Amino acid sequence: MTFFTRLLVALTLLAAPVQALETAARAAMVLDYDTGTVLLSKNADEPLPPASMSKLMTLNMVFEALEAGRITLDEKFSVSATASAIRGSSMFLNTRDRVTVDDLIKGVIVLSGNDAAVVLAEGLGGTEAEFSRQMTVRARELGMMNSTFVNATGWPGEGQLMSARDLVFLARRLIKVFPQYYHYFSILEFPFDGRTPDNRFNRNPLLALDIGADGLKTGHTEEAGYGLVGSAVRGDRRVIVMFTGLDSSAARSREAERLISWAFREFSMNTLFAGETELARADVWLGAEADVGMALTGDISMLLSYRNLPNVTAEVVFETPIEAPITKGEMLGELVIDVPERGVQRFPLAATADVAEAGFLDRFKAAFTILKTRVMAGELL
């Protein structure tokens, strides 16, 4: 007869709880880059006007084209009358210009140039409308189901929508897939041809602070309010923050710094269990040994908030007795860890040693014992 055994495993984690963070933003998300852990989420899947933050998708398309060899950084694009006449933030391009892709990327990121975004869109898609269609198709392919594009700039337009989750996903993709281009996002100023003496500085307020920030993009329209997608690194951790719908650039700066500081301060990586440490022993049926140890195959580390640390629970679950023979490394059970607000995660447990079958005499004695027990129980009468 076999049965399942559950053993509670002690976690020596002590910390003072903190309060969950609130934000005045209409939508927001904070993500730990390496683990993919969502630290904060508010209306994260609601499609909203993204303003210039949608230029991140324009840049994704440009970076993909560069990697595919369709264009080069030195290649020059002509400026159409449509591009030169576009309203909003600008590189102050004119129809006599032929501008390198390298300068256009800087113009989009540092100056938030709508004209630069349109020049890139027309250069890659023929027209901005076609490029926008391609952006929407590509977004769907990448799993960004709440993103639709009708222009390359983020200028208000019916159907120009992105969710906080999609923007965070896109930021993470730009960092991870295109590290060779990510340095553009930390350029502090770009005085293109002397045309932008008063507007040459990067609009990302995080870059001027000593908090490890190195990207990505701000956004503002009357419809969308003030928003930002940002990222920062401290030590071996990177976080990504996104929010939108604030009422001023000052509020945006304060909220960006607050969210990043909170993410680094209130969350940390914790090694809950060391690999190869025996966590339990299971009875062995018809084995040369009476029991066998079970251990994890590697360390278990999790990003946890100080608020949740004291409430993490763990238990070992396995079926017993386990029939011999048993091979070292054979999976015999699992460690079940329950993290508040995160759910249950399961990790396999492996045998710590070989256990051979018992000898003939021991097997005979075991069979006799079972037979005797069943007779006494009346099962064979």
WOWODA-V734469 format. One record per residue. RES is the residue in three letters. PHI is phi in radians with two decimals (none if undefined). PSI is psi in radians with two decimals (* if undefined). Layout:
# WOWODA-V734469
RES_PHI_PSI / RES_PHI_PSI
This chain:
# WOWODA-V734469
MET_none_2.37 / THR_-2.06_2.72 / PHE_-2.63_2.78 / PHE_-1.56_2.45 / THR_-2.06_2.40 / ARG_-2.11_2.18 / LEU_-2.09_2.15 / LEU_-1.23_2.38 / VAL_-1.98_2.27 / ALA_-1.29_2.43 / LEU_-2.03_2.06 / THR_-1.58_1.22 / LEU_-2.07_2.10 / LEU_-2.17_2.31 / ALA_-2.88_2.70 / ALA_-1.47_2.26 / PRO_-1.18_2.64 / VAL_-2.14_2.92 / GLN_-1.47_2.53 / ALA_-1.10_2.56 / LEU_-1.46_2.45 / GLU_-1.91_2.65 / THR_-2.41_2.53 / ALA_-1.43_-0.11 / ALA_-1.10_2.64 / ARG_-1.19_-0.66 / ALA_-2.54_2.58 / ALA_-2.79_2.71 / MET_-2.68_2.45 / VAL_-2.18_2.27 / LEU_-2.25_2.39 / ASP_-1.42_2.13 / TYR_-1.10_-0.86 / ASP_-1.22_-0.78 / THR_-1.56_-0.30 / GLY_1.30_0.23 / THR_-1.30_2.23 / VAL_-1.42_2.04 / LEU_-1.59_-0.50 / LEU_-2.65_2.44 / SER_-2.57_2.26 / LYS_-2.48_2.04 / ASN_0.87_0.70 / ALA_-1.19_-0.38 / ASP_-1.87_0.19 / GLU_-1.47_2.09 / PRO_-1.18_2.19 / LEU_-2.37_2.77 / PRO_-1.05_2.17 / PRO_-1.61_-0.14 / ALA_0.92_-2.53 / SER_-1.22_-0.16 / MET_-1.10_-0.40 / SER_-1.20_-0.25 / LYS_-1.07_-0.33 / LEU_-1.08_-0.58 / MET_-1.27_-0.64 / THR_-1.02_-0.78 / LEU_-1.18_-0.63 / ASN_-1.03_-0.76 / MET_-1.11_-0.68 / VAL_-1.15_-0.79 / PHE_-1.12_-0.68 / GLU_-1.11_-0.70 / ALA_-1.15_-0.67 / LEU_-1.10_-0.79 / GLU_-1.19_-0.53 / ALA_-1.40_-0.13 / GLY_1.41_0.20 / ARG_-1.26_-0.53 / ILE_-2.44_2.94 / THR_-2.23_2.85 / LEU_-1.14_-0.48 / ASP_-1.50_-0.18 / GLU_-1.14_2.49 / LYS_-1.87_2.39 / PHE_-1.94_2.49 / SER_-1.36_2.75 / VAL_-1.89_2.09 / SER_-1.41_2.90 / ALA_-1.10_-0.60 / THR_-1.10_-0.79 / ALA_-1.15_-0.75 / SER_-1.21_-0.40 / ALA_-1.65_-0.02 / ILE_-1.10_2.49 / ARG_-1.48_2.95 / GLY_1.59_-2.81 / SER_-0.96_2.51 / SER_-2.61_2.68 / MET_-1.59_-0.09 / PHE_1.09_0.84 / LEU_-1.38_2.68 / ASN_-2.30_2.97 / THR_-1.22_-0.17 / ARG_-1.49_-0.20 / ASP_-1.36_2.55 / ARG_-2.26_1.99 / VAL_-2.03_2.40 / THR_-1.22_2.67 / VAL_-1.02_-0.66 / ASP_-1.01_-0.84 / ASP_-1.20_-0.61 / LEU_-1.16_-0.67 / ILE_-1.10_-0.78 / LYS_-1.08_-0.68 / GLY_-1.10_-0.68 / VAL_-1.19_-0.78 / ILE_-1.38_-0.90 / VAL_-1.38_-0.80 / LEU_-1.68_-0.13 / SER_0.95_0.66 / GLY_-1.17_2.01 / ASN_-1.16_-0.63 / ASP_-1.11_-0.72 / ALA_-1.10_-0.70 / ALA_-1.13_-0.70 / VAL_-1.21_-0.69 / VAL_-1.05_-0.78 / LEU_-1.12_-0.73 / ALA_-1.09_-0.78 / GLU_-1.20_-0.63 / GLY_-1.15_-0.59 / LEU_-1.64_-0.61 / GLY_-1.92_-0.06 / GLY_1.54_-0.91 / THR_-2.34_2.77 / GLU_-1.13_-0.63 / ALA_-1.09_-0.76 / GLU_-1.18_-0.71 / PHE_-1.09_-0.69 / SER_-1.12_-0.71 / ARG_-1.07_-0.75 / GLN_-1.12_-0.64 / MET_-1.08_-0.73 / THR_-1.13_-0.77 / VAL_-1.06_-0.79 / ARG_-1.15_-0.65 / ALA_-1.03_-0.78 / ARG_-1.09_-0.71 / GLU_-1.08_-0.59 / LEU_-1.46_-0.07 / GLY_1.61_0.17 / MET_-1.53_1.42 / MET_-1.39_-0.20 / ASN_-1.89_0.46 / SER_-2.13_2.25 / THR_-2.42_2.43 / PHE_-2.16_2.34 / VAL_-2.06_-0.09 / ASN_-2.69_2.99 / ALA_-1.68_-0.02 / THR_-1.89_-0.45 / GLY_1.61_0.04 / TRP_-1.04_2.45 / PRO_-0.91_2.27 / GLY_-2.79_2.52 / GLU_-1.10_2.11 / GLY_1.70_-0.08 / GLN_-1.44_1.71 / LEU_-2.46_2.54 / MET_-2.58_2.66 / SER_-1.71_2.82 / ALA_-1.04_-0.73 / ARG_-1.10_-0.72 / ASP_-1.12_-0.70 / LEU_-1.17_-0.68 / VAL_-1.17_-0.74 / PHE_-1.01_-0.79 / LEU_-1.14_-0.73 / ALA_-1.06_-0.78 / ARG_-1.09_-0.68 / ARG_-1.13_-0.76 / LEU_-1.08_-0.66 / ILE_-1.23_-0.76 / LYS_-1.41_-0.76 / VAL_-1.52_-0.49 / PHE_-2.16_0.97 / PRO_-1.08_-0.43 / GLN_-1.23_-0.29 / TYR_-1.97_-0.13 / TYR_-1.15_-0.40 / HIS_-1.07_-0.40 / TYR_-1.00_-0.58 / PHE_-1.25_-0.25 / SER_-1.83_0.12 / ILE_-1.17_2.21 / LEU_-1.44_-0.57 / GLU_-2.63_2.69 / PHE_-2.56_1.56 / PRO_-1.45_1.19 / PHE_-0.95_1.95 / ASP_0.91_0.45 / GLY_1.22_0.23 / ARG_-1.54_-0.23 / THR_-2.20_0.98 / PRO_-1.09_-0.58 / ASP_-1.72_-0.15 / ASN_-2.26_0.56 / ARG_-1.54_-0.09 / PHE_-1.61_2.55 / ASN_-1.06_2.35 / ARG_-1.48_-0.08 / ASN_-1.27_1.92 / PRO_-1.18_-0.34 / LEU_-1.21_-0.49 / LEU_-1.17_-0.40 / ALA_-1.51_-0.07 / LEU_-1.80_2.67 / ASP_-1.58_1.11 / ILE_-2.21_0.26 / GLY_1.47_0.20 / ALA_-1.27_2.49 / ASP_-2.49_0.34 / GLY_2.92_3.09 / LEU_-2.24_-1.15 / LYS_-2.70_2.41 / THR_-1.65_2.97 / GLY_-2.71_2.52 / HIS_-2.79_2.25 / THR_-2.51_2.88 / GLU_-1.04_-0.66 / GLU_-1.24_-0.74 / ALA_-1.54_-0.41 / GLY_1.37_-2.87 / TYR_-1.70_2.29 / GLY_-2.47_3.02 / LEU_-2.81_2.48 / VAL_-2.01_2.06 / GLY_-2.30_2.82 / SER_-2.52_2.58 / ALA_-2.58_2.69 / VAL_-2.17_2.34 / ARG_-2.39_2.15 / GLY_1.05_-2.19 / ASP_-1.81_0.30 / ARG_-2.04_2.50 / ARG_-2.20_2.43 / VAL_-2.17_2.68 / ILE_-2.13_2.31 / VAL_-2.14_2.55 / MET_-2.51_2.37 / PHE_-2.70_2.81 / THR_-2.66_2.79 / GLY_1.69_0.23 / LEU_-1.43_2.89 / ASP_-1.75_0.02 / SER_-2.80_2.81 / SER_-1.17_-0.57 / ALA_-1.15_-0.74 / ALA_-1.12_-0.65 / ARG_-1.08_-0.79 / SER_-1.08_-0.79 / ARG_-1.13_-0.75 / GLU_-1.20_-0.66 / ALA_-1.08_-0.83 / GLU_-1.14_-0.69 / ARG_-1.13_-0.78 / LEU_-1.15_-0.73 / ILE_-1.16_-0.78 / SER_-1.08_-0.72 / TRP_-1.09_-0.77 / ALA_-1.09_-0.69 / PHE_-1.33_-0.62 / ARG_-1.33_-0.73 / GLU_-1.64_-0.13 / PHE_-2.18_2.50 / SER_-2.62_2.73 / MET_-1.37_2.32 / ASN_-2.25_2.23 / THR_-1.47_1.89 / LEU_-1.41_-0.69 / PHE_-2.50_2.44 / ALA_-1.53_2.43 / GLY_-1.10_2.62 / GLU_1.21_0.11 / THR_-1.48_2.20 / GLU_-1.16_2.21 / LEU_-1.83_-0.40 / ALA_-2.86_2.91 / ARG_-2.22_2.46 / ALA_-2.02_2.46 / ASP_-1.11_2.53 / VAL_-1.97_2.33 / TRP_-1.68_2.17 / LEU_1.00_0.78 / GLY_-2.01_2.83 / ALA_-1.20_-0.35 / GLU_-2.05_2.65 / ALA_-1.32_-0.47 / ASP_-2.65_3.03 / VAL_-2.49_2.52 / GLY_-1.41_2.74 / MET_-2.27_2.38 / ALA_-2.52_2.79 / LEU_-1.24_2.71 / THR_-1.53_-0.18 / GLY_-2.88_3.00 / ASP_-1.12_2.61 / ILE_-1.96_1.95 / SER_-2.11_2.42 / MET_-2.37_2.58 / LEU_-1.48_2.03 / LEU_-2.29_2.60 / SER_-1.48_2.67 / TYR_-1.11_-0.43 / ARG_-1.19_-0.61 / ASN_-1.64_-0.32 / LEU_-0.88_-0.85 / PRO_-1.17_-0.25 / ASN_-1.84_0.09 / VAL_-1.28_2.31 / THR_-2.14_2.73 / ALA_-2.54_2.56 / GLU_-2.57_2.62 / VAL_-1.69_2.27 / VAL_-2.13_2.23 / PHE_-2.74_2.79 / GLU_-1.63_2.35 / THR_-2.41_2.58 / PRO_-1.34_2.83 / ILE_-1.75_2.23 / GLU_-1.33_2.32 / ALA_-1.31_2.74 / PRO_-1.40_2.74 / ILE_-2.20_2.37 / THR_-1.81_2.39 / LYS_-0.96_2.32 / GLY_1.63_-0.17 / GLU_-1.19_2.39 / MET_-1.35_2.13 / LEU_-2.03_-0.35 / GLY_-2.90_-2.81 / GLU_-2.64_2.66 / LEU_-1.75_2.17 / VAL_-1.89_2.05 / ILE_-1.95_2.24 / ASP_-1.95_2.00 / VAL_-1.88_2.15 / PRO_-0.94_2.38 / GLU_1.20_0.00 / ARG_-2.05_-0.53 / GLY_1.75_-2.94 / VAL_-1.69_2.40 / GLN_-2.20_2.49 / ARG_-2.09_2.43 / PHE_-2.31_2.32 / PRO_-1.23_2.61 / LEU_-2.03_2.35 / ALA_-1.96_2.66 / ALA_-1.10_2.41 / THR_-1.57_-0.12 / ALA_-2.75_2.80 / ASP_-1.32_2.52 / VAL_-2.31_1.99 / ALA_-1.38_2.88 / GLU_-1.15_2.62 / ALA_-1.20_2.79 / GLY_-1.21_3.00 / PHE_-1.02_-0.78 / LEU_-1.11_-0.73 / ASP_-1.15_-0.66 / ARG_-1.17_-0.65 / PHE_-1.12_-0.77 / LYS_-1.09_-0.70 / ALA_-1.13_-0.74 / ALA_-1.12_-0.69 / PHE_-1.12_-0.73 / THR_-1.07_-0.75 / ILE_-1.11_-0.77 / LEU_-1.07_-0.78 / LYS_-1.09_-0.73 / THR_-1.11_-0.72 / ARG_-1.23_-0.61 / VAL_-1.13_-0.79 / MET_-1.13_-0.51 / ALA_-1.42_-0.12 / GLY_1.47_0.17 / GLU_-1.24_-0.50 / LEU_-1.91_0.17 / LEU_-1.42_*
